[in-house]
Amino acid sequence: MPLPPVLANLPLPIIGSPLFIVSNPKLVIEQCKAGIVGSMPALNARPASQVDEWLAEITETLAAWDRDHPEQKAAPFAINQIVHKTNERLEHDMAACARYKVPIVITSLGARTDINDAVHSWGGVVLHDIINNKFAKKAIEKGADGLIAVAAGAGGHAGTRSPFALVQEIRQWFDGPLALSGSIATGGAVLAAQAMGADFAYIGSAFIATEEARASEGYKQMIVESSSDDIVYSSLFTGVHGNYLRGSIVNAGLDPDKLPESDPSKMSFGGGTDGEISAKKAWKDIWGCGQGIGAVNQVVPARELVARLKREYDEARRRLSLA
């Protein structure tokens, strides 16, 4: 199946994943200018009225870039919507996306036909993130256009499936848009994702350690100084299993090797109209991160990170062509 026009012919087959609290318009804009899909969660805008301001900033800035750089137009952007029942802002934030005709909507924590239909009504594309084949089938049945396979080693709410197992199971029945997430932080890994059947690499943790990211300097430096050995998988902080930086757990006064399990019924992500998010402390103080950070050695501008990924991607392709 051919890719939807909005996702076809990207200069580099990468989608920057939406980073809770961390992603902002500045990061999204720089990702898109550099030729990859930039994204952010709608819930990052607080108060809720800020969603309109941020969408205006992104759309107007990228439109101006395209006018000034017709030979190097920006990649499209995406907005992440948490469709779980605890997100009391969903209707408000979806209305804002409709006003700005957001080209790509990434849905998480539930697959909903009404949300997919709404995005399709303005010509947008829906990508739904999943952690197993069962959820993947449910998402497509409910009208999602594509999938984001969140495999073992991804930052935030990661699954436990090997990327090889997850992609091969999905590709047995689905030939639409597929992105792969999980420890991808080099251009060679981007090519590997394509080789196993994905259309795009879905990269998040490496972009936390960029100048534009809205993360504390301590967070960024901990990523630079850490490796996969420093990632802890736990459900304690939000009710859903996720990957976090060991150092941040220690700094919060907890023993990362003796964390209790959490009650999934306590899961909460959405705030009211004032934008307060109950999970905020978990992500602000306990820092989400994936296992691929061993490739992140310094804090750089987002454009510089994308340029590195492009060089490595081209080099990996060259090596294969010579093999």
C-alpha positions as CSV (number, residue, x, y, z in Angstrom):
1,M,0.0,0.0,0.0
2,P,1.4,3.4,-0.9
3,L,2.0,5.9,1.9
4,P,-0.5,8.7,2.4
5,P,0.8,11.8,0.5
6,V,1.5,13.7,3.7
7,L,4.0,10.9,4.8
8,A,5.5,10.2,1.3
9,N,8.9,11.4,0.2
10,L,10.2,12.6,3.5
11,P,13.9,13.5,3.3
12,L,14.6,11.1,6.1
13,P,12.2,8.4,7.3
14,I,11.9,9.6,10.9
15,I,9.1,10.7,13.1
16,G,10.1,12.5,16.2
17,S,8.0,11.1,19.0
18,P,5.8,13.4,21.2
19,L,7.6,13.8,24.5
20,F,5.4,14.5,27.5
21,I,6.3,17.9,29.0
22,V,9.5,18.1,26.9
23,S,8.2,18.7,23.4
24,N,7.3,22.3,22.5
25,P,6.7,24.3,19.3
26,K,10.4,25.3,19.1
27,L,11.5,21.6,19.0
28,V,8.7,20.6,16.6
29,I,9.5,23.4,14.2
30,E,13.2,22.6,14.1
31,Q,12.5,18.9,13.5
32,C,10.2,19.7,10.6
33,K,12.6,22.2,9.1
34,A,15.3,19.5,9.2
35,G,13.1,17.1,7.2
36,I,11.6,14.8,9.8
37,V,8.1,14.8,11.2
38,G,8.0,16.8,14.4
39,S,5.4,16.1,17.1
40,M,4.2,17.1,20.5
41,P,1.4,16.1,22.9
42,A,-1.5,18.5,23.0
43,L,-1.4,18.2,26.8
44,N,2.0,19.9,26.9
45,A,0.2,23.2,26.3
46,R,-0.9,24.5,29.7
47,P,-3.3,26.2,30.2
48,A,-5.5,24.6,27.7
49,S,-6.0,27.8,25.8
50,Q,-2.3,27.7,24.8
51,V,-3.0,24.9,22.4
52,D,-4.4,27.4,19.8
53,E,-1.3,29.6,20.3
54,W,1.1,26.8,19.8
55,L,-0.7,25.5,16.7
56,A,-0.7,28.9,15.2
57,E,3.0,29.3,15.9
58,I,3.8,26.0,14.3
59,T,1.6,26.4,11.2
60,E,2.6,30.0,10.5
61,T,6.3,29.4,11.0
62,L,6.4,26.3,8.8
63,A,4.3,28.1,6.1
64,A,6.8,31.0,6.1
65,W,9.7,28.5,5.9
66,D,8.1,26.8,2.9
67,R,7.6,30.2,1.1
68,D,11.3,31.1,1.7
69,H,12.7,27.6,1.0
70,P,10.6,26.1,-1.9
71,E,13.5,23.7,-2.7
72,Q,13.6,22.4,0.9
73,K,10.1,22.5,2.3
74,A,9.4,21.4,5.9
75,A,8.2,18.0,6.8
76,P,4.6,17.8,8.3
77,F,4.0,18.0,12.0
78,A,1.9,15.8,14.3
79,I,-0.1,16.3,17.5
80,N,-0.4,13.5,20.0
81,Q,-3.8,13.0,21.7
82,I,-4.2,10.8,24.8
83,V,-7.6,9.2,24.2
84,H,-7.9,7.5,27.5
85,K,-11.0,8.4,29.5
86,T,-9.0,10.4,32.1
87,N,-8.1,13.0,29.5
88,E,-10.8,15.6,30.2
89,R,-9.2,18.0,27.6
90,L,-9.6,15.7,24.7
91,E,-12.7,17.3,23.1
92,H,-11.2,20.8,23.6
93,D,-7.8,19.8,22.1
94,M,-9.4,18.0,19.2
95,A,-11.4,21.1,18.3
96,A,-8.2,23.1,18.1
97,C,-6.6,20.4,15.9
98,A,-9.7,20.7,13.6
99,R,-9.3,24.5,13.4
100,Y,-5.7,24.2,12.2
101,K,-6.3,21.0,10.2
102,V,-3.4,19.2,11.9
103,P,-2.0,16.9,9.2
104,I,-1.1,14.0,11.5
105,V,-2.7,13.0,14.8
106,I,-0.9,10.4,16.9
107,T,-3.4,8.6,19.3
108,S,-2.4,6.8,22.4
109,L,-3.9,4.7,25.2
110,G,-7.1,3.6,23.4
111,A,-8.4,3.3,19.9
112,R,-11.6,5.3,19.1
113,T,-13.6,5.4,15.9
114,D,-15.0,8.9,16.7
115,I,-11.5,10.4,17.0
116,N,-10.3,8.8,13.8
117,D,-13.5,10.0,11.9
118,A,-12.9,13.5,13.2
119,V,-9.3,13.6,11.9
120,H,-10.4,12.2,8.6
121,S,-13.1,14.9,8.3
122,W,-10.4,17.6,7.8
123,G,-8.1,15.4,5.7
124,G,-5.7,14.4,8.5
125,V,-4.0,11.0,9.0
126,V,-4.2,9.0,12.2
127,L,-1.2,7.0,13.5
128,H,-2.0,4.9,16.6
129,D,0.7,3.6,19.0
130,I,0.5,0.0,20.1
131,I,2.6,-2.4,22.1
132,N,1.3,-5.7,20.7
133,N,-0.4,-7.3,17.7
134,K,-3.8,-7.5,19.4
135,F,-3.9,-3.8,20.0
136,A,-2.6,-3.2,16.4
137,K,-5.6,-5.0,14.9
138,K,-8.0,-3.2,17.1
139,A,-6.6,0.2,16.1
140,I,-6.9,-0.6,12.4
141,E,-10.4,-2.0,12.8
142,K,-11.5,1.3,14.4
143,G,-10.1,3.3,11.5
144,A,-6.5,4.3,12.2
145,D,-4.5,4.9,9.0
146,G,-1.2,3.6,10.4
147,L,0.5,2.1,13.4
148,I,3.4,3.0,15.7
149,A,4.9,-0.2,17.1
150,V,6.3,0.6,20.5
151,A,8.8,-2.2,21.1
152,A,11.0,-3.1,24.0
153,G,13.5,-0.5,25.0
154,A,11.4,2.5,24.0
155,G,11.2,5.5,26.3
156,G,8.0,6.2,28.3
157,H,5.2,3.7,28.0
158,A,7.1,1.0,26.2
159,G,6.1,-2.6,25.4
160,T,8.0,-5.8,26.0
161,R,8.0,-7.3,22.5
162,S,11.1,-7.6,20.4
163,P,10.9,-5.2,17.5
164,F,11.6,-8.2,15.2
165,A,8.6,-10.1,16.6
166,L,6.3,-7.1,16.7
167,V,7.0,-5.9,13.1
168,Q,6.9,-9.3,11.5
169,E,3.5,-10.1,13.2
170,I,2.0,-6.8,12.0
171,R,3.3,-7.1,8.5
172,Q,1.6,-10.5,8.1
173,W,-1.8,-8.7,7.8
174,F,-1.1,-4.9,7.5
175,D,0.7,-3.2,4.7
176,G,-0.1,0.4,5.6
177,P,2.1,3.0,7.3
178,L,4.2,1.6,10.1
179,A,6.7,3.3,12.4
180,L,8.9,1.5,14.8
181,S,10.0,2.7,18.2
182,G,12.5,1.3,20.6
183,S,16.2,2.2,21.2
184,I,16.6,3.9,17.8
185,A,19.2,6.7,18.1
186,T,21.5,6.2,15.1
187,G,21.1,6.4,11.3
188,G,22.0,2.8,11.0
189,A,19.2,1.9,13.4
190,V,16.8,3.9,11.2
191,L,17.8,1.8,8.1
192,A,17.5,-1.4,10.2
193,A,13.9,-0.5,11.1
194,Q,13.2,-0.2,7.4
195,A,15.0,-3.4,6.6
196,M,12.7,-5.4,9.0
197,G,9.6,-3.9,7.4
198,A,8.8,-0.5,9.0
199,D,8.4,2.6,7.0
200,F,9.7,5.0,9.6
201,A,11.8,5.1,12.7
202,Y,10.1,6.7,15.7
203,I,12.7,8.5,17.8
204,G,12.2,10.3,21.1
205,S,14.8,10.0,23.8
206,A,17.7,11.4,21.7
207,F,15.7,14.6,21.1
208,I,15.4,15.2,24.9
209,A,19.1,16.0,24.8
210,T,18.7,18.9,22.3
211,E,18.9,22.6,22.9
212,E,15.3,23.2,21.9
213,A,13.7,20.5,24.2
214,R,11.9,21.8,27.2
215,A,13.8,19.6,29.7
216,S,16.0,20.6,32.6
217,E,19.7,20.7,32.1
218,G,20.0,17.9,34.6
219,Y,17.7,15.7,32.6
220,K,19.6,16.4,29.4
221,Q,23.0,15.7,31.0
222,M,21.8,12.5,32.7
223,I,20.9,11.2,29.2
224,V,24.3,12.1,27.9
225,E,26.0,10.4,30.8
226,S,23.8,7.3,30.9
227,S,23.5,4.1,28.9
228,S,21.0,1.2,28.6
229,D,22.2,-0.1,32.0
230,D,20.6,3.0,33.5
231,I,17.0,2.4,32.3
232,V,14.5,1.0,34.7
233,Y,11.1,-0.5,33.6
234,S,8.3,0.1,36.1
235,S,4.6,0.7,36.4
236,L,4.8,2.6,39.7
237,F,4.7,6.1,38.4
238,T,1.6,6.2,36.1
239,G,0.0,2.8,36.4
240,V,1.4,1.7,33.1
241,H,4.8,0.1,32.6
242,G,7.4,2.5,31.2
243,N,11.1,3.1,31.0
244,Y,12.8,5.7,33.2
245,L,16.3,7.0,34.1
246,R,17.7,5.2,37.1
247,G,19.4,8.4,38.3
248,S,16.1,10.3,38.5
249,I,14.5,7.6,40.6
250,V,17.4,7.7,43.0
251,N,17.3,11.5,43.1
252,A,13.6,11.2,44.1
253,G,14.6,9.1,47.1
254,L,13.5,5.7,45.8
255,D,15.4,2.5,45.3
256,P,15.1,1.6,41.6
257,D,15.8,-2.1,42.4
258,K,12.9,-2.3,44.8
259,L,10.0,-0.5,43.2
260,P,6.5,-1.8,44.0
261,E,3.9,-2.4,41.2
262,S,1.2,0.2,40.7
263,D,-2.6,-0.3,40.4
264,P,-3.5,0.2,36.7
265,S,-6.8,1.7,37.8
266,K,-5.0,4.7,39.2
267,M,-3.7,5.6,35.7
268,S,-4.3,9.2,34.9
269,F,-3.0,11.5,32.1
270,G,-5.5,14.2,31.4
271,G,-6.2,17.4,33.3
272,G,-9.1,19.7,33.4
273,T,-9.4,22.9,31.5
274,D,-6.8,24.5,33.7
275,G,-4.3,22.0,32.2
276,E,-3.1,20.5,35.4
277,I,-2.0,16.9,34.7
278,S,-2.0,14.4,37.5
279,A,0.9,12.5,36.0
280,K,3.0,15.7,35.8
281,K,5.2,14.9,38.8
282,A,6.0,11.5,37.5
283,W,7.4,12.9,34.2
284,K,8.8,16.1,35.7
285,D,10.8,14.4,38.5
286,I,11.0,10.8,37.3
287,W,12.5,11.1,33.8
288,G,11.3,8.9,31.0
289,C,13.9,7.6,28.7
290,G,14.6,4.7,26.3
291,Q,17.5,2.3,26.1
292,G,19.1,3.8,23.0
293,I,20.8,6.7,24.7
294,G,24.3,5.2,24.6
295,A,24.5,6.9,21.2
296,V,23.8,10.3,22.7
297,N,27.1,11.9,23.8
298,Q,26.3,15.6,23.9
299,V,23.5,18.2,24.0
300,V,23.1,19.6,20.5
301,P,20.6,21.6,18.4
302,A,17.8,19.4,17.0
303,R,19.0,20.3,13.4
304,E,22.5,19.0,14.3
305,L,21.1,15.7,15.6
306,V,19.0,15.2,12.5
307,A,22.1,15.9,10.3
308,R,24.0,13.2,12.2
309,L,21.2,10.7,11.7
310,K,21.2,11.6,8.0
311,R,25.0,11.1,7.7
312,E,24.8,7.7,9.5
313,Y,21.8,6.6,7.5
314,D,23.5,7.4,4.2
315,E,26.7,5.7,5.3
316,A,24.7,2.6,6.4
317,R,23.0,2.5,3.0
318,R,26.4,2.9,1.2
319,R,27.9,0.0,3.2
320,L,25.0,-2.3,2.3
321,S,25.4,-1.4,-1.4
322,L,29.0,-2.4,-1.3
323,A,28.4,-5.7,0.5
